[in-house]
Amino acid sequence: MPSIAIPLPLFLACASPDTDDAYDSRGGWSDADTDTDADTDGDTDTDSDTDTDTDTDTDTDTDPDCAVVCDDGLECSLDLCDASDRCLHTPLEECAWPASLPPDVVALASLDPDFQSALSGATWDPVNRKLWVVRGEGAAMWRLEEDGSGGWRIDDEWDMGSRDLESLVIPDPIGAPDTVVVMVELVEVIAQFDASGSTAELSKVWDTSDYLATSGNQGSEGLTFVPDDALEDWGFVDGDGKPRTSLLGMGGLFFEGTQNGGAIHVFDLSASDDSFDEVGVYQTSRSDVSALEFDASTGRVYIWSGGFNDLEVVRLSSVAIGGGIRQFDTEYIFDYPGTDNIEGLALEGIEDCGPSGRPMFFTTDDGDARAFDVYMDWPLCGK
């Protein structure tokens, strides 16, 4: 298989301007000021310098240092830190596109001529460092890997039959890295495949069509999976406002976005049979969802709205907006200036951030030479 060379980013470590500070496991900076200043200047007087200089102030250096780490460099957002020194961002206005644009991106469509037609979904497996993509009409699925020389090569490929597949996700990259869950457009079902062999074997179907209304050719197009630990850590709640994680054995919840109205329906799918629960409905900022990707490195969900060419980034926390519907807390809405029919996105984690950012992958339906691109400089690299 041919490969495309991509300059891999250099890895950066965040540093505090206070060299006495130490980075703690929560993602913030703690005051490690353990100086041993005991008045050793040779003065033999009896003043032990213990009158007021005990350095027991409560300033832990978390405010300025957390602000430095969380500063995204964008004027369209307000950057804050929560009680656990995690970055939070509040939108001030719609953001201009912060990364490169074609032709200043890396094209992967030449790796396989079939990439250039009806490519519809992508997802990144950060554990095994695999990139998965799927095609709708003339359904097929590919797994790509880094080629060791700064580029990518096709690792495997599967014929997926006559299904119109629109999105895919790897729910358990550690325990079941070859188990792929896909969404079938307009039929409005979620299907699970075993891709451990040369043929992708259908193992389970969850019929979610009663919850996902279609309109003409407008139906579900985005699917992603959020693990239980992220749901708990970031304050996810169900439609009734109650904390919720998976109850049916999958280890997380599935988020399914639709072009028909722009809502995300969250489902708890059973690991043992075709049963499931609808957990809640969450409106996005646009009336169209064409792709979803959960960024495990930051706990954010990326929402592509193809009808508007906008990219929304949200936290898992939400607010009630009436009628039993909630809305996720938005951090950014980026305005993409192109008119491409982008239907899939994948994003490497912040551990892959280099001086210019980290790689983001877009797949475009009928995009020809621009059907599969890597944007090497996605700038959001704070936790």
LODRENDO-177167 format. One record per residue (C-alpha): z negated, x, y negated; residue in one letter. Coordinates in Angstrom, 1 decimal. Each point is the difference from the previous one (the first is absolute). Layout:
N
+--------+--------+--------+----+
:      Z :      X :      Y : aa :
+--------+--------+--------+----+
:      Z :      X :      Y :  a :
...
+--------+--------+--------+----+
REM end
This chain:
383
+--------+--------+--------+----+
:      Z :      X :      Y : aa :
+--------+--------+--------+----+
:    0.0 :    0.0 :    0.0 :  m :
:    0.7 :    1.3 :   -3.5 :  p :
:   -2.9 :    0.7 :   -2.4 :  s :
:   -0.4 :   -0.1 :   -3.7 :  i :
:   -1.9 :    2.7 :   -1.8 :  a :
:   -2.8 :   -1.2 :   -2.3 :  i :
:   -2.2 :    2.4 :   -2.0 :  p :
:   -3.5 :   -0.8 :    1.3 :  l :
:   -2.6 :   -0.1 :   -2.7 :  p :
:   -2.7 :    2.6 :   -0.4 :  l :
:   -3.5 :   -1.3 :    0.6 :  f :
:   -2.4 :   -0.2 :   -2.9 :  l :
:   -3.8 :   -0.3 :   -0.1 :  a :
:   -1.6 :   -1.8 :   -2.8 :  c :
:   -2.5 :    2.1 :   -2.0 :  a :
:   -2.8 :   -0.8 :   -2.4 :  s :
:    0.0 :    1.7 :   -3.3 :  p :
:   -3.7 :    0.7 :    0.6 :  d :
:    0.0 :    2.8 :    2.6 :  t :
:   -3.6 :   -0.8 :    1.0 :  d :
:    1.1 :   -3.4 :    1.3 :  d :
:    0.6 :   -0.7 :    3.6 :  a :
:    2.4 :   -2.7 :    1.4 :  y :
:   -1.9 :   -2.5 :    2.1 :  d :
:    1.2 :   -2.2 :    2.9 :  s :
:    0.3 :   -3.1 :   -2.1 :  r :
:    2.9 :    1.4 :   -2.1 :  g :
:   -2.0 :    0.8 :   -3.1 :  g :
:   -1.7 :    3.1 :   -1.5 :  w :
:   -3.8 :    0.6 :    0.3 :  s :
:   -2.0 :    2.3 :   -2.2 :  d :
:   -0.7 :    3.1 :    2.1 :  a :
:   -1.8 :    1.7 :   -3.0 :  d :
:   -2.4 :    2.1 :    2.0 :  t :
:   -0.1 :    2.9 :   -2.5 :  d :
:   -2.9 :    2.4 :    0.6 :  t :
:   -0.6 :    0.7 :   -3.7 :  d :
:   -3.7 :    1.1 :    0.2 :  a :
:   -0.1 :    1.9 :   -3.3 :  d :
:    0.8 :    3.4 :    1.6 :  t :
:    1.0 :    1.6 :   -3.2 :  d :
:   -2.8 :    2.6 :    0.4 :  g :
:   -2.4 :   -1.9 :   -2.3 :  d :
:   -3.4 :    0.5 :    1.6 :  t :
:   -1.8 :   -2.6 :   -2.0 :  d :
:   -1.8 :   -2.7 :    1.6 :  t :
:    2.5 :   -2.7 :   -1.1 :  d :
:    1.4 :   -1.1 :    3.4 :  s :
:    2.6 :   -2.2 :   -1.9 :  d :
:   -1.4 :   -3.1 :    1.7 :  t :
:   -0.8 :   -1.9 :   -3.1 :  d :
:    3.0 :   -2.4 :   -0.2 :  t :
:    2.9 :    1.8 :    1.7 :  d :
:   -0.3 :   -1.4 :    3.5 :  t :
:    3.6 :   -1.1 :    0.2 :  d :
:   -1.1 :   -3.3 :    1.6 :  t :
:    2.2 :   -2.2 :   -2.2 :  d :
:    1.8 :   -2.8 :    1.8 :  t :
:    3.5 :    1.1 :   -1.1 :  d :
:    1.8 :    0.5 :    3.3 :  t :
:    3.3 :    0.9 :   -1.7 :  d :
:    1.7 :   -3.0 :    1.8 :  t :
:    1.3 :   -1.6 :   -3.1 :  d :
:    2.1 :    2.8 :   -1.6 :  p :
:    1.1 :    1.5 :    3.3 :  d :
:    0.9 :   -3.2 :    1.7 :  c :
:    2.0 :   -0.9 :   -3.1 :  a :
:    1.9 :    3.2 :    0.3 :  v :
:    0.8 :   -0.6 :    3.7 :  v :
:    1.0 :   -3.6 :   -0.6 :  c :
:    2.2 :    0.6 :   -3.0 :  d :
:    3.5 :   -1.1 :    1.1 :  d :
:    1.6 :    1.3 :   -3.2 :  g :
:    1.5 :   -3.4 :   -0.6 :  l :
:   -0.4 :   -1.8 :   -3.3 :  e :
:    0.5 :   -3.4 :    1.6 :  c :
:   -3.4 :   -0.1 :    1.8 :  s :
:   -3.7 :    0.5 :   -0.7 :  l :
:   -1.6 :    2.4 :    2.5 :  d :
:   -3.6 :   -0.5 :    1.1 :  l :
:   -2.3 :    0.9 :    2.8 :  c :
:   -2.1 :   -2.4 :    2.1 :  d :
:   -3.6 :    0.5 :    1.1 :  a :
:    1.2 :    2.1 :    3.0 :  s :
:    2.1 :    2.3 :   -2.3 :  d :
:    3.2 :   -1.5 :    1.2 :  r :
:    2.9 :   -0.4 :   -2.4 :  c :
:    0.8 :   -3.5 :   -1.4 :  l :
:    2.9 :   -0.8 :   -2.3 :  h :
:    0.5 :   -3.0 :   -2.2 :  t :
:    3.5 :   -0.8 :   -1.3 :  p :
:    0.4 :    0.0 :   -3.8 :  l :
:    3.7 :   -0.8 :    0.1 :  e :
:    3.0 :    0.2 :    2.4 :  e :
:    0.7 :    3.6 :    0.8 :  c :
:    3.3 :    1.8 :   -0.3 :  a :
:    1.3 :    1.5 :    3.2 :  w :
:   -2.0 :    3.3 :    0.4 :  p :
:    2.1 :    1.8 :    2.6 :  a :
:    3.6 :    1.2 :    0.5 :  s :
:    3.0 :   -2.2 :    0.3 :  l :
:    3.3 :    0.4 :    1.8 :  p :
:    1.8 :    2.3 :    0.2 :  p :
:   -3.1 :    2.2 :   -0.5 :  d :
:   -1.4 :   -1.0 :    3.4 :  v :
:    0.5 :    1.3 :    3.6 :  v :
:    2.5 :   -2.1 :    2.0 :  a :
:   -0.7 :   -0.5 :    3.7 :  l :
:    2.8 :   -2.6 :    0.7 :  a :
:    2.3 :    2.7 :    1.4 :  s :
:   -2.3 :    0.6 :    3.0 :  l :
:    1.5 :   -3.1 :    1.7 :  d :
:    3.0 :   -2.1 :   -1.2 :  p :
:   -1.9 :   -3.1 :    1.1 :  d :
:   -2.6 :    0.6 :   -2.8 :  f :
:    2.6 :   -1.0 :   -2.6 :  q :
:    0.1 :   -3.7 :    1.0 :  s :
:   -2.9 :   -2.5 :    0.0 :  a :
:   -2.8 :    2.5 :    0.1 :  l :
:   -3.0 :   -2.3 :   -0.7 :  s :
:   -3.4 :    1.6 :    0.5 :  g :
:   -2.0 :    3.2 :    0.2 :  a :
:   -3.5 :    1.2 :    0.7 :  t :
:   -1.8 :    3.3 :    0.1 :  w :
:   -2.3 :    1.1 :    2.9 :  d :
:   -2.3 :    2.5 :   -1.7 :  p :
:   -1.8 :    0.9 :    3.3 :  v :
:    3.0 :    1.2 :    1.9 :  n :
:    2.1 :    0.7 :   -3.1 :  r :
:    2.8 :   -2.3 :    1.1 :  k :
:    2.3 :   -2.1 :   -2.2 :  l :
:    1.2 :   -3.3 :    1.5 :  w :
:    2.9 :   -2.1 :   -1.3 :  v :
:    1.6 :   -3.2 :    1.2 :  v :
:    3.3 :   -1.8 :   -0.5 :  r :
:    0.5 :   -3.7 :   -0.2 :  g :
:    3.5 :   -1.2 :    1.0 :  e :
:    1.0 :    1.9 :    3.1 :  g :
:   -3.7 :    0.7 :    0.4 :  a :
:   -1.0 :    3.5 :    0.7 :  a :
:   -3.1 :    2.2 :   -0.5 :  m :
:   -0.4 :    3.7 :   -0.6 :  w :
:   -2.8 :    2.5 :    0.0 :  r :
:    0.4 :    3.1 :   -2.1 :  l :
:   -1.9 :    3.3 :   -0.2 :  e :
:   -0.1 :    3.1 :   -2.1 :  e :
:    2.4 :    2.6 :    1.3 :  d :
:   -2.2 :    3.1 :   -0.8 :  g :
:    2.4 :    1.2 :   -2.6 :  s :
:   -0.9 :   -2.3 :   -2.9 :  g :
:    2.2 :   -2.9 :    1.2 :  g :
:    0.1 :   -3.0 :    2.3 :  w :
:    1.6 :   -0.7 :    3.4 :  r :
:    0.3 :   -3.1 :    2.2 :  i :
:   -2.7 :    0.2 :    2.7 :  d :
:    1.0 :   -3.2 :    1.9 :  d :
:    2.0 :   -3.2 :   -0.4 :  e :
:   -0.1 :   -3.5 :    1.6 :  w :
:    2.4 :   -3.0 :    0.2 :  d :
:   -2.0 :   -3.0 :   -1.1 :  m :
:    2.5 :   -2.7 :    1.1 :  g :
:    1.1 :   -2.9 :   -2.2 :  s :
:   -3.2 :   -0.5 :   -2.0 :  r :
:    0.1 :    0.2 :   -3.8 :  d :
:   -2.9 :    2.5 :   -0.4 :  l :
:   -1.3 :    0.5 :   -3.6 :  e :
:   -3.1 :    2.1 :    0.2 :  s :
:   -2.1 :    2.0 :    2.5 :  l :
:   -3.4 :    1.7 :    0.3 :  v :
:   -2.0 :    2.2 :    2.4 :  i :
:   -3.4 :   -1.7 :    0.2 :  p :
:   -1.7 :    2.7 :    2.2 :  d :
:    1.6 :    3.4 :   -0.5 :  p :
:   -2.9 :    1.7 :    1.9 :  i :
:   -0.5 :   -2.2 :    3.1 :  g :
:    3.5 :   -1.5 :    0.2 :  a :
:    2.5 :    2.0 :   -2.1 :  p :
:    3.0 :   -1.7 :    1.8 :  d :
:   -1.1 :   -3.6 :   -0.6 :  t :
:    2.1 :   -1.4 :   -2.8 :  v :
:   -0.5 :   -3.3 :   -1.7 :  v :
:    3.0 :   -1.5 :   -1.8 :  v :
:    0.7 :   -3.1 :   -2.0 :  m :
:    3.0 :   -2.2 :    0.8 :  v :
:    1.6 :   -1.5 :   -3.2 :  e :
:    0.5 :   -3.8 :   -0.3 :  l :
:   -1.3 :   -0.6 :    3.5 :  v :
:   -3.3 :    0.9 :   -1.6 :  e :
:   -1.6 :    1.6 :    3.1 :  v :
:   -1.8 :    3.3 :    0.5 :  i :
:    0.9 :    1.9 :    3.1 :  a :
:   -1.5 :    3.0 :    1.8 :  q :
:    2.1 :    2.6 :    1.9 :  f :
:   -0.8 :    2.9 :    2.3 :  d :
:    2.2 :    2.9 :   -1.1 :  a :
:   -1.4 :    2.6 :    2.4 :  s :
:    3.2 :    0.0 :    2.1 :  g :
:    3.8 :    0.0 :   -0.7 :  s :
:   -0.1 :   -3.8 :   -0.4 :  t :
:   -2.3 :   -1.8 :   -2.4 :  a :
:   -1.7 :   -2.6 :    2.2 :  e :
:   -1.1 :   -3.3 :   -1.6 :  l :
:   -3.7 :   -0.5 :    0.9 :  s :
:   -1.3 :   -2.7 :   -2.3 :  k :
:    1.1 :   -2.6 :   -2.6 :  v :
:   -2.2 :   -1.7 :   -2.6 :  w :
:    1.7 :   -3.1 :   -1.4 :  d :
:   -1.1 :   -0.1 :   -3.7 :  t :
:    2.8 :   -2.3 :   -1.1 :  s :
:   -2.3 :   -3.0 :   -0.7 :  d :
:   -1.6 :    2.0 :   -2.8 :  y :
:    3.1 :    1.6 :   -1.5 :  l :
:    2.5 :   -2.5 :   -1.6 :  a :
:    3.6 :    1.2 :   -0.5 :  t :
:    2.5 :   -1.0 :   -2.6 :  s :
:    3.6 :    0.7 :    0.8 :  g :
:    0.1 :    3.7 :    0.9 :  n :
:   -3.3 :    0.7 :   -1.7 :  q :
:   -2.8 :    0.7 :    2.5 :  g :
:   -2.4 :    2.7 :    1.0 :  s :
:    1.1 :    3.6 :   -0.6 :  e :
:   -3.1 :    2.2 :   -0.2 :  g :
:   -2.6 :    0.9 :    2.7 :  l :
:   -2.8 :    2.5 :    0.0 :  t :
:   -3.3 :    0.5 :    1.8 :  f :
:   -3.4 :    0.7 :   -1.6 :  v :
:   -2.8 :    1.5 :    2.3 :  p :
:   -3.4 :   -1.6 :    0.0 :  d :
:   -1.7 :    3.0 :   -1.6 :  d :
:    2.2 :   -0.2 :   -3.1 :  a :
:   -0.5 :   -3.8 :   -0.2 :  l :
:   -3.7 :    0.5 :    0.0 :  e :
:   -0.1 :    3.0 :   -2.3 :  d :
:    2.2 :   -1.6 :   -2.7 :  w :
:   -1.6 :   -3.5 :    0.0 :  g :
:    2.6 :   -2.1 :    1.6 :  f :
:   -0.9 :   -3.7 :    0.4 :  v :
:    1.6 :   -3.0 :    1.6 :  d :
:    1.3 :   -3.1 :   -1.6 :  g :
:   -3.5 :   -1.3 :   -0.4 :  d :
:   -1.2 :    3.2 :   -1.7 :  g :
:   -1.9 :    1.2 :    3.0 :  k :
:    0.2 :    3.6 :    1.3 :  p :
:    2.4 :    0.2 :    2.9 :  r :
:    1.2 :    2.5 :    2.6 :  t :
:    1.9 :   -0.6 :    3.2 :  s :
:   -1.7 :   -2.1 :    2.7 :  l :
:    2.8 :   -0.1 :    2.6 :  l :
:    0.2 :    3.6 :    1.2 :  g :
:    2.8 :    1.6 :   -2.1 :  m :
:   -2.4 :    2.1 :   -2.1 :  g :
:    1.4 :   -1.3 :   -3.3 :  g :
:    2.0 :   -2.7 :   -1.7 :  l :
:    3.7 :   -0.5 :   -0.5 :  f :
:    1.4 :   -0.7 :   -3.5 :  f :
:    3.3 :   -1.9 :   -0.1 :  e :
:    1.8 :   -0.4 :   -3.2 :  g :
:    2.7 :   -2.6 :   -0.8 :  t :
:    2.9 :   -0.2 :   -2.4 :  q :
:   -0.5 :   -3.7 :   -0.2 :  n :
:   -2.7 :   -0.1 :   -2.7 :  g :
:   -1.4 :    3.5 :    0.1 :  g :
:   -3.1 :   -0.6 :    2.0 :  a :
:   -1.6 :    2.2 :    2.6 :  i :
:   -1.4 :   -1.8 :    3.1 :  h :
:   -2.7 :    1.9 :    1.9 :  v :
:   -0.3 :   -0.5 :    3.7 :  f :
:   -2.5 :    1.0 :    2.7 :  d :
:    2.2 :    0.5 :    3.1 :  l :
:   -1.4 :   -0.1 :    3.5 :  s :
:    0.3 :    3.2 :    2.0 :  a :
:   -0.1 :   -1.9 :    3.3 :  s :
:    2.4 :   -3.0 :   -0.5 :  d :
:    2.1 :   -1.8 :   -2.6 :  d :
:   -2.8 :   -1.7 :   -1.9 :  s :
:   -0.9 :    0.9 :   -3.6 :  f :
:   -1.9 :   -1.2 :   -3.0 :  d :
:    1.2 :   -0.3 :   -3.6 :  e :
:   -2.6 :    1.8 :   -2.1 :  v :
:    1.3 :   -0.8 :   -3.4 :  g :
:    2.9 :   -0.2 :   -2.5 :  v :
:    0.2 :    2.4 :   -2.9 :  y :
:    2.5 :   -0.3 :   -2.8 :  q :
:    1.7 :    3.1 :   -1.4 :  t :
:    1.0 :    0.5 :   -3.6 :  s :
:    3.6 :   -0.9 :    0.8 :  r :
:    1.7 :   -2.9 :    1.8 :  s :
:    1.6 :    2.3 :    2.6 :  d :
:   -1.3 :    2.5 :    2.6 :  v :
:    2.7 :    2.1 :    1.6 :  s :
:   -2.1 :    2.8 :    1.5 :  a :
:   -3.6 :    1.0 :    0.6 :  l :
:   -1.7 :    3.3 :    0.8 :  e :
:   -3.7 :    0.7 :    0.4 :  f :
:   -1.0 :    3.5 :   -1.3 :  d :
:   -2.9 :    1.0 :    2.2 :  a :
:   -0.7 :    3.0 :   -2.1 :  s :
:   -1.0 :   -2.1 :   -3.0 :  t :
:   -0.7 :   -3.4 :    1.4 :  g :
:    2.8 :   -1.6 :   -2.1 :  r :
:    2.8 :   -2.4 :    0.9 :  v :
:    3.4 :    0.6 :   -1.4 :  y :
:    2.1 :   -3.1 :   -0.6 :  i :
:    3.7 :    0.2 :   -0.7 :  w :
:    1.5 :   -3.0 :   -1.8 :  s :
:    3.7 :    0.2 :    0.6 :  g :
:    1.0 :   -2.9 :   -2.2 :  g :
:   -1.6 :    1.8 :   -3.0 :  f :
:    0.4 :    3.6 :    1.1 :  n :
:   -3.8 :    0.5 :   -0.7 :  d :
:   -2.6 :    1.9 :    2.0 :  l :
:   -3.5 :   -1.4 :   -0.1 :  e :
:   -3.0 :    2.0 :    1.2 :  v :
:   -3.2 :   -2.0 :    0.8 :  v :
:   -3.5 :    0.5 :    1.3 :  r :
:   -1.3 :   -2.0 :    2.9 :  l :
:   -2.5 :   -1.9 :   -2.1 :  s :
:    1.1 :   -3.3 :   -1.4 :  s :
:   -0.8 :   -3.0 :   -2.2 :  v :
:    0.4 :   -3.7 :    0.6 :  a :
:    2.8 :   -1.6 :   -2.1 :  i :
:   -0.3 :   -3.6 :    1.3 :  g :
:    1.3 :   -2.1 :    2.8 :  g :
:   -1.6 :    2.2 :    2.6 :  g :
:    2.2 :    2.9 :   -1.1 :  i :
:   -1.2 :    3.4 :   -1.1 :  r :
:    1.6 :    2.9 :   -1.8 :  q :
:   -0.5 :    3.7 :    0.7 :  f :
:   -1.2 :    2.2 :   -2.8 :  d :
:    3.0 :    1.7 :   -1.5 :  t :
:   -0.1 :    3.6 :   -1.1 :  e :
:    3.7 :    0.6 :   -1.0 :  y :
:    3.3 :   -1.8 :   -0.3 :  i :
:    2.8 :    2.6 :   -0.2 :  f :
:    3.4 :   -1.1 :   -1.3 :  d :
:    2.8 :    1.5 :    2.0 :  y :
:    3.1 :    0.3 :   -2.1 :  p :
:    2.6 :   -0.2 :    2.8 :  g :
:    1.6 :   -3.1 :    1.6 :  t :
:    0.0 :    1.3 :    3.6 :  d :
:   -0.9 :   -2.6 :    2.7 :  n :
:   -3.0 :    2.0 :    1.2 :  i :
:   -1.7 :   -1.7 :    3.0 :  e :
:   -2.3 :    2.7 :    1.4 :  g :
:   -2.4 :    2.6 :   -1.2 :  l :
:   -2.2 :    2.6 :    1.6 :  a :
:   -2.4 :    2.5 :   -1.7 :  l :
:   -1.6 :    3.2 :    1.1 :  e :
:   -3.7 :    0.4 :   -0.7 :  g :
:   -1.7 :    1.8 :   -2.9 :  i :
:   -0.7 :    2.9 :    2.4 :  e :
:    3.8 :    0.7 :   -0.4 :  d :
:   -0.2 :    0.1 :   -3.8 :  c :
:    1.6 :    3.1 :   -1.5 :  g :
:    0.4 :    1.1 :   -3.6 :  p :
:    2.5 :   -2.8 :   -0.7 :  s :
:   -1.5 :   -2.7 :    2.2 :  g :
:    0.6 :   -1.2 :    3.5 :  r :
:    3.0 :   -1.4 :    2.0 :  p :
:    0.9 :   -3.7 :   -0.1 :  m :
:    2.8 :   -1.4 :    2.1 :  f :
:    2.2 :   -3.0 :   -0.9 :  f :
:    2.4 :   -1.8 :    2.3 :  t :
:    2.8 :   -2.1 :   -1.5 :  t :
:    2.0 :   -2.8 :    1.6 :  d :
:    3.7 :    0.9 :    0.1 :  d :
:   -0.8 :    3.1 :   -2.2 :  g :
:    2.7 :    2.2 :    1.5 :  d :
:   -0.8 :    3.6 :   -0.9 :  a :
:   -3.1 :   -1.2 :   -2.0 :  r :
:   -1.3 :   -2.1 :    2.9 :  a :
:   -2.9 :    2.4 :    0.9 :  f :
:   -1.4 :    2.2 :   -2.7 :  d :
:   -3.1 :    2.1 :   -0.6 :  v :
:   -1.6 :    0.1 :   -3.4 :  y :
:   -1.9 :    3.3 :    0.1 :  m :
:   -2.2 :   -0.5 :   -3.1 :  d :
:   -2.0 :   -3.2 :    0.3 :  w :
:   -2.8 :    0.9 :   -2.4 :  p :
:   -3.1 :   -2.0 :    1.1 :  l :
:   -2.2 :    2.6 :    1.7 :  c :
:   -3.5 :   -1.1 :   -0.8 :  g :
:   -2.3 :   -1.7 :    2.5 :  k :
+--------+--------+--------+----+
REM end
